[in-house]
Amino acid sequence: MNQIGRNLIDQMLLRNCMEGMKMIPNACIPMTLTSPPYGGLRGYGGHEFGPEVFEAIARELWRVTTPGGVVVWVVADEIDGGYSGASFRQALYFREIGFRLHDILIMTRSGGRFAGGNRYGILEFAFVLSKGRPRSVHLIRDKPNKHAGVRWPFKVRTADGQFRHTARAKPVAAKGLRGPVWEYHAGGHMTTRDRYAYGHPALMHEDMARDLIVSWSRPGDLIFDPMCGAATTCKMALLNHRRYLGFEVHEPYHRLAVRRMDDAHAEYRRRLDAWLVGA
């Protein structure tokens, strides 16, 4: 595994993502979390994101990802009469160039998006793409178990296909594994409390970024976002004891991202001071 230069650690750079990734050595990024443009749903300063641009970015992500590293690609389809299908084509292209489609999560937002009168709703997908077997997996357990504390015996299948109980038993945990559908409250101050961040037209939910980061990385890891927008990925990486690197090509959004990271560093220092006082 190669080492990334210190000049690229904890940085928020005004860069086109392709130009920026050329600065990164091979196989040195343990986790990327990013959300590309969803077709033509939003304007991003006239910067295009067509199939050729996507494929070039995907190939660079394969190059810079360390063995066992993951890319979490959060995407949804543009709807113009019907779903564009771009998200699925992107996932399949990642597989073609070598990534393992390790997990697929569905992200829903209550109080946010409406699909119109003839659809149930609009979904975002988080494609968890790994370069080989993921090196870091910390699945979230926050689903209450109604049988918490009850001791259930183990069952084993015998040679004739029947089940029998073993002598072993253990109590059911208070919390079980979260399912593959994650719901977040959106709008107002729910996506973020940084009011000025809503100057970006498509904010990633902070709780969603946090949950993805803690699931697929370790404290101290470098979390990369090549299209960082308002810096949600980088903010939540910092506040969860990770390093970060972000590129943003559109200058107004870059200024917003820098301001947000300045505030995030101040908040991180306050948290450390409070921890030290209470230690």
C-alpha positions as CSV (number, residue, x, y, z in Angstrom):
1,M,0.0,0.0,0.0
2,N,1.4,3.4,-1.0
3,Q,1.5,6.5,1.2
4,I,-0.2,9.7,0.3
5,G,1.7,12.9,0.6
6,R,1.0,15.0,3.7
7,N,0.1,17.9,1.4
8,L,-3.1,16.0,0.5
9,I,-4.2,15.1,4.1
10,D,-6.9,17.2,5.7
11,Q,-7.2,19.3,2.6
12,M,-10.2,20.9,0.8
13,L,-8.9,21.7,-2.7
14,L,-10.4,23.7,-5.6
15,R,-9.8,21.0,-8.2
16,N,-11.5,19.2,-11.1
17,C,-11.7,15.6,-9.6
18,M,-9.8,14.0,-12.5
19,E,-7.0,16.6,-12.3
20,G,-6.9,16.2,-8.5
21,M,-6.8,12.4,-8.6
22,K,-3.7,12.5,-10.8
23,M,-1.9,13.9,-7.7
24,I,-2.7,10.8,-5.7
25,P,-0.4,7.8,-5.8
26,N,-1.7,4.3,-6.7
27,A,-3.5,2.2,-4.0
28,C,-3.4,4.7,-1.1
29,I,-7.1,5.6,-0.4
30,P,-8.9,3.2,2.1
31,M,-12.3,4.8,1.6
32,T,-14.1,7.0,-0.8
33,L,-17.5,8.4,-0.1
34,T,-19.0,10.5,-2.8
35,S,-22.3,11.4,-4.4
36,P,-22.1,12.4,-8.1
37,P,-24.6,14.5,-10.0
38,Y,-27.9,12.7,-10.6
39,G,-28.2,13.2,-14.4
40,G,-29.4,16.7,-15.1
41,L,-31.5,17.2,-11.9
42,R,-29.2,20.0,-10.6
43,G,-26.9,22.5,-12.1
44,Y,-23.3,22.6,-10.9
45,G,-21.8,25.6,-12.5
46,G,-22.0,24.2,-16.0
47,H,-19.7,21.2,-15.2
48,E,-20.8,18.2,-17.2
49,F,-21.0,14.7,-15.9
50,G,-21.8,12.4,-18.8
51,P,-20.9,8.7,-19.3
52,E,-17.4,9.3,-20.5
53,V,-16.6,11.5,-17.5
54,F,-18.1,8.9,-15.2
55,E,-16.0,6.1,-16.7
56,A,-12.8,8.1,-16.4
57,I,-13.6,8.9,-12.7
58,A,-14.4,5.2,-12.0
59,R,-11.1,4.0,-13.5
60,E,-9.1,6.6,-11.4
61,L,-11.0,5.5,-8.3
62,W,-9.9,1.9,-9.0
63,R,-6.3,3.1,-9.3
64,V,-6.2,5.1,-6.1
65,T,-8.1,2.6,-3.9
66,T,-6.0,0.4,-1.6
67,P,-6.5,-3.4,-1.7
68,G,-9.4,-4.0,0.7
69,G,-10.6,-0.4,0.3
70,V,-14.1,0.7,-0.5
71,V,-15.8,3.2,-2.7
72,V,-19.3,4.2,-1.5
73,W,-21.1,5.6,-4.5
74,V,-24.4,7.4,-3.4
75,V,-26.6,7.9,-6.5
76,A,-30.1,8.2,-7.7
77,D,-31.7,8.2,-11.1
78,E,-33.0,11.2,-13.0
79,I,-36.7,10.7,-13.8
80,D,-37.9,12.0,-17.2
81,G,-41.1,10.0,-17.9
82,G,-39.3,7.0,-16.3
83,Y,-36.1,6.2,-14.4
84,S,-33.0,6.8,-16.4
85,G,-31.3,3.6,-15.1
86,A,-27.9,5.5,-14.9
87,S,-27.3,4.3,-11.4
88,F,-27.5,0.7,-12.3
89,R,-25.3,1.2,-15.4
90,Q,-22.7,2.8,-13.2
91,A,-22.7,0.0,-10.7
92,L,-22.2,-2.5,-13.5
93,Y,-19.4,-0.5,-14.9
94,F,-17.6,-0.5,-11.6
95,R,-17.9,-4.3,-11.6
96,E,-16.5,-4.5,-15.2
97,I,-13.3,-2.6,-14.1
98,G,-12.7,-4.9,-11.1
99,F,-14.6,-3.6,-8.2
100,R,-16.7,-6.1,-6.1
101,L,-20.3,-4.9,-5.7
102,H,-20.1,-5.8,-2.0
103,D,-23.3,-4.3,-0.7
104,I,-26.3,-2.3,-1.9
105,L,-28.1,0.0,0.6
106,I,-31.3,1.9,-0.1
107,M,-31.5,5.5,1.3
108,T,-34.9,7.1,1.9
109,R,-35.7,10.6,3.1
110,S,-38.9,11.4,4.9
111,G,-40.1,14.9,4.6
112,G,-37.9,15.5,1.5
113,R,-38.6,14.3,-2.0
114,F,-41.9,13.5,-3.7
115,A,-42.2,11.4,-6.8
116,G,-45.5,12.7,-8.1
117,G,-48.9,11.2,-8.4
118,N,-48.0,7.9,-10.1
119,R,-45.0,6.6,-8.1
120,Y,-44.5,5.5,-4.5
121,G,-41.3,7.5,-4.0
122,I,-37.7,8.2,-5.1
123,L,-34.8,6.2,-3.8
124,E,-31.1,6.8,-3.4
125,F,-28.7,3.8,-3.6
126,A,-25.4,3.5,-1.8
127,F,-23.4,1.1,-3.8
128,V,-20.6,-0.3,-1.6
129,L,-17.8,-1.2,-4.0
130,S,-14.7,-3.0,-2.6
131,K,-11.3,-3.7,-4.1
132,G,-11.2,-7.4,-3.0
133,R,-12.5,-8.3,0.4
134,P,-13.2,-5.2,2.5
135,R,-10.5,-4.6,5.1
136,S,-12.8,-2.8,7.5
137,V,-16.4,-3.6,8.3
138,H,-18.3,-2.3,11.4
139,L,-21.9,-3.0,10.8
140,I,-24.3,-0.8,12.8
141,R,-26.5,-2.6,15.3
142,D,-29.3,-0.2,16.3
143,K,-32.5,-2.3,15.7
144,P,-34.3,-3.0,18.9
145,N,-34.9,-6.7,19.6
146,K,-38.2,-7.5,21.2
147,H,-36.8,-10.7,22.6
148,A,-33.8,-9.0,24.1
149,G,-32.4,-11.0,27.0
150,V,-34.2,-14.2,26.1
151,R,-31.9,-17.2,25.9
152,W,-32.4,-19.0,22.6
153,P,-30.8,-22.5,22.0
154,F,-28.7,-23.1,18.9
155,K,-30.1,-25.4,16.2
156,V,-28.0,-27.6,14.0
157,R,-29.1,-29.6,10.9
158,T,-28.5,-33.4,11.2
159,A,-27.4,-35.7,8.3
160,D,-31.1,-36.6,7.6
161,G,-32.0,-32.9,7.2
162,Q,-33.8,-32.5,10.5
163,F,-33.0,-29.8,13.1
164,R,-32.0,-30.5,16.7
165,H,-31.3,-28.2,19.6
166,T,-27.9,-28.1,21.1
167,A,-27.0,-27.6,24.7
168,R,-25.6,-24.2,24.0
169,A,-27.7,-21.1,24.4
170,K,-27.0,-17.3,24.6
171,P,-29.2,-14.3,25.4
172,V,-30.6,-12.2,22.5
173,A,-28.8,-8.9,22.3
174,A,-30.6,-5.7,23.0
175,K,-29.9,-4.4,19.5
176,G,-29.8,-6.3,16.3
177,L,-28.2,-5.5,12.9
178,R,-29.7,-2.6,10.9
179,G,-31.4,-3.6,7.7
180,P,-30.4,-2.5,4.1
181,V,-33.0,0.3,4.0
182,W,-31.9,3.4,5.9
183,E,-34.3,6.3,6.5
184,Y,-33.4,9.8,7.4
185,H,-35.5,12.9,8.1
186,A,-34.7,15.6,5.5
187,G,-35.4,19.3,5.1
188,G,-35.1,22.2,7.5
189,H,-32.3,21.7,10.0
190,M,-32.5,17.9,9.7
191,T,-30.0,17.4,6.9
192,T,-27.5,19.7,8.6
193,R,-27.7,22.5,11.2
194,D,-25.2,24.5,9.0
195,R,-27.8,26.9,7.6
196,Y,-25.4,28.4,5.1
197,A,-24.7,25.0,3.6
198,Y,-28.1,25.0,1.9
199,G,-26.4,27.3,-0.6
200,H,-25.5,23.9,-2.2
201,P,-28.5,22.5,-4.2
202,A,-28.0,18.8,-3.3
203,L,-26.7,18.3,0.3
204,M,-25.8,14.8,1.5
205,H,-27.5,14.1,4.9
206,E,-24.9,14.3,7.6
207,D,-26.2,11.3,9.5
208,M,-26.1,9.2,6.4
209,A,-22.5,10.2,5.7
210,R,-21.6,9.4,9.3
211,D,-23.2,6.0,9.2
212,L,-21.5,5.0,6.0
213,I,-18.1,6.2,7.2
214,V,-18.2,4.4,10.5
215,S,-19.5,1.2,8.7
216,W,-16.6,0.9,6.2
217,S,-13.6,2.6,7.8
218,R,-11.4,2.8,10.9
219,P,-10.5,5.8,13.0
220,G,-7.5,7.5,11.5
221,D,-8.3,6.4,7.9
222,L,-8.2,8.9,5.1
223,I,-11.7,9.5,3.7
224,F,-11.8,10.8,0.1
225,D,-14.5,12.7,-1.7
226,P,-13.6,13.7,-5.3
227,M,-16.8,15.6,-5.8
228,C,-17.2,17.0,-2.3
229,G,-19.8,19.8,-2.9
230,A,-20.5,21.3,0.5
231,A,-18.0,19.0,2.3
232,T,-20.4,16.8,4.1
233,T,-18.2,13.7,3.7
234,C,-15.1,15.6,4.9
235,K,-17.0,17.1,7.9
236,M,-18.3,13.8,9.1
237,A,-14.9,12.2,8.6
238,L,-13.3,14.7,10.8
239,L,-16.0,14.6,13.5
240,N,-15.6,10.8,13.6
241,H,-11.8,10.8,14.0
242,R,-10.8,10.3,10.4
243,R,-8.6,12.3,8.1
244,Y,-10.1,13.7,4.9
245,L,-9.4,14.9,1.4
246,G,-11.9,16.7,-0.8
247,F,-11.9,18.1,-4.3
248,E,-14.6,20.6,-5.5
249,V,-14.4,22.1,-9.0
250,H,-17.1,24.8,-8.6
251,E,-15.6,27.9,-6.9
252,P,-18.7,29.0,-5.0
253,Y,-19.2,25.6,-3.6
254,H,-15.6,25.3,-2.7
255,R,-15.8,28.5,-0.7
256,L,-18.8,27.1,1.1
257,A,-16.9,23.8,1.7
258,V,-13.9,25.6,3.2
259,R,-16.1,27.6,5.5
260,R,-17.9,24.5,6.6
261,M,-14.6,22.7,7.4
262,D,-13.3,25.7,9.4
263,D,-16.5,25.4,11.5
264,A,-16.1,21.6,11.7
265,H,-12.5,22.0,13.0
266,A,-13.7,24.5,15.6
267,E,-16.5,22.0,16.7
268,Y,-13.9,19.2,16.8
269,R,-11.7,21.2,19.1
270,R,-14.6,22.0,21.4
271,R,-15.5,18.3,21.6
272,L,-11.9,17.4,22.5
273,D,-11.7,20.1,25.1
274,A,-15.0,18.8,26.7
275,W,-13.6,15.3,26.7
276,L,-10.4,16.4,28.3
277,V,-12.2,18.3,31.0
278,G,-14.4,15.3,31.7
279,A,-11.6,12.8,31.6
